[in-house]
Amino acid sequence: MNRPRVALLAASLLLTGCGGGAMASPGHPSGAANAQASTPGISPLASPSPQMSIAAAPLYLPGLGQRTLARIPSAARQAVVVTGRARNSALSTVVVYERTTAGWQAGATWPAHNALKGWSDHHMGGDLRSPIGVFGLTDGGGLLGNPGTRLPYHHAGGFTSPGTGFKGEPLAGSFDYVIAINYNRRPGTSPLDWTRPLGANRGGGIWFHVDHGGPTHGCVSIAENHMKELLRVLDPGLHPVVVMGDATSLDR
């Protein structure tokens, strides 16, 4: 990456999601050789699973209304549901589900932070709200080495998070482990990739990352041990997605 590109990434912290503050590191490619190619978009996902018994399983997920459920692709057999406490709240809960022949089965539940001003169904860069929707989870990475994920993992020095958060808390270590949320990004590339299919004004750099004890710019943050667990649980063969938004919006 050339110097102007690096400078643009560094300056984007206030214009995009949390990942906008990370810098692509020279010597670390923006994509991985084993990443799967996909069509650009908000939430591109793999083709439907041939396992008819799974496809016929009940679709019910606690707290999700019919409109939200309909947005979950039939191929998805893992869903990470992020439920915000309220439209303008920075507090949320994360629950990991896996779809079996008996339906969706709940796994781990963790507390989380989302953006400072809550949620938006039309996220814009710098609005300090997390995007509402259903998005693919295809790529991980971080400043630290692969903790055992089956996702393509992009280990790079560019996952730095300098400065302090909204409560004055240090941000160091926030990007030790991240999972890219496929909002306005190109799947199959490093979370550091700057491509924005919807345009830069629609934000980007929306990740799961390590919690720093306060609200985010747009990402979802959970404790470090939970980030490592989530990375280990996600299986690209199960076409994982995140379903995220405030409780009222998701229950539609």
N, C-alpha and C positions, 0 to 999 in steps of 0.2 A: 504493500500500500504506500502511495507517495505521501509526502509531508502535508500537502493541502488536505488530503482525504483524512489523515489522522487528526489534523486540527479541527476539521468539520465534526468528526465524531466526538472529540473532547468537548466541543462547544454545544453539543446537542443535548446535554443533560436536562436543560430547562425547556427543551422544545419537544422532547419525545418521552418515552417511558423510561424506566429505571436503567435499562440497558443502553440508553443513549450516552451515558457517561463512560462506558467501557471503551477502550481503545484497542483496535486491531494491532496485534504485535507483528513486526517484521519477522519473516521466517516462519510464520504460522499462516497457512492458507485459510481463506474464508470458508472453504468447503472441505469435506472429507471424502476420501476416495470411496469409502463404503457407504456413503449417504445415498438414499434413494432419490432419484429425480422425480419431480412432480410439477404439475401445472401451477403457475403463480396464482395467488388468490388469498382470500381471508382464511379459509379452513379446508384446504385440499386434503383428501384422505384416500386411502387405498381402495381397490375394488372390493365388492361385497364378498363375504366369506361363503364358501361352499357348504358349510356345515348347517344343514337345514334345521337340525334340532335346536341349535343355538338361535338361529334366526326366528324360530317359532316361539321362543321363550317370552314370557311377559315383559313388557317394556317399562312397567312402573318403576319410578325412582322417587323416593321421598322428597317432597318440596318442589317437584318439577311439574308444571302444568302441561297440557297437551301440546301447546304451541312449541314449548321448549323441547319436549320429548321428540317431537317430529323433526327437530333439527339435528338430532343425533343420528349419524349414518348407521345403516344396518350392519355395516362391517365392523363397527366399533364394539369391542368386547371388554374394554377398560374405559372407565369414565372417572375423572377427578372432578368432583363437584365442589365449587367454591361459592359459598353462600354468604353474601354480605349482610351484616346486621341490619342496615337500613340504606336507603338510597344515598345519603350523604355521610355515611359512616366509613371510617377507615379500618374497622374490625370485621373479620369474617372467620368462617370455619371451613376447613377442607376435609372432605370425606372421599376415600378411594373406593370405587366399586369395580367388581368384575362380573361380567355377564355369563351365566351358566345356563344349563337346561332348565333350571328352576327359576330363572330370572336374574335380576341384578342383586348381587350379594355385597353387603357393606364390609369394608375392611377397616383400615386405620382412620382415625379422626383426629385432626390437629387444629389448634388455633392459628390464626394467620392475620397478617396486615394486608390491606390493599391500598389504593391511592388515597391521598390526603382528603380529597373532596368527595370520595365515594365512587359512584359508577355512572357510566354514560352508555346509551345505546347508539351514539354517534360520536365515538371518541375522536378528539382532535389533539394534535401535538401541543403540549403545554397546558392542557385543561386540568391537569392534576386529578383525573378520573380514570378508573380502570374500564376497559371495554367490556360490554355485556355481550355474551354470545357463546357459541360452540366452536372450538378451534382445535385443530390437530396438535399433537405433541410428538414431534419427530426427531428432535435434535437436542443434545445436551452439551455441556462443556463446563469449563471453569478454570480458575487459577491453579487449583490443586488437581492431582491426577485422578483418573477414572476410579470411582469407588466401587465399581462392579456393575455398571449399567449395561443393558443390551442395546440401548440407543446408540447411534453414532455419537462419540464423545470428542469434543474439540478442546484439547488441553493447550492453553495459550497464556502468555504473559499479559495479553491485552485485557484480560478480565480483572481490571483494577477498578476500585471504587473509592476515590479520594474524597476528602471533605467530611462534612457532617450532615445529618438528616434534619428533618423539620423540628425535632425536639432537642437538637444539639448533640445527638448521639453520633459517635464515629461510624463511618460507613465501611471502614476497612474490613475485609473478609466477606462482604455481602455477596461478592461474585465468586467465592471459592467454589461453589457448585451452582449451576443454573440449568434450567430447562427452558428452551425457547417456546413461547406460545405463538402459534401460527396466525397471529393477527398482523396483517400488512407486512408480511415477510415472504421470502422464498424458501419453502421447505427443502430439506436435503442439503442445507448449507450451515456453516457455523452460526451460532447465535450472534456473532459479531458482524455478520454480513449486513451491508448497509442497504441492500435492495429494498425498495418500498413500492410494491405494485400499485397501491392506491394513491401514491404521491406522498411526499414528505409532510405535507400539512395534516395528514391523517395520523401522524405519530408512528410509533414503532418501538422496537426494543422492549417489548412486553415479555417478561420472563417470570418463571418461578425462581426465586433465589433465597439465599440465607437471610433470615430476619435480623435486622439491626436494632430492633426495639422501638420502632416508630413507623408512621405511614410512609408509603412509597410514592413515586411519581406516577406510577401506572401499573406496576408489577404486583405480583402476589408473593409475599415472603413468609417463610416458615422456618422453624428452628433448624440448625445445621444437621442434627441427627435425623430430623424428619426429611430434610432435603436428600440426604444420602439414602434413606429408606425409599423415598419416592423414586429416585433414580434406579434403584435396584429392582423395584416392583414393576416399573413400566416395561412392557414387552412390545416391540414394534410389530411382532406377528399378530398381536391382538388389536392393532390400530387404535391406540389410546387417544382420547380427546379430553379436553377440559371444558366443563360447562360452568360458566362464571357469571355472576351478577348479584344484585341485591335480592333478598328473599322475595319481595313483591314482584319484581320483574321475572324471576325464574318460575314463579307459580302462575304462569299464564299459558 
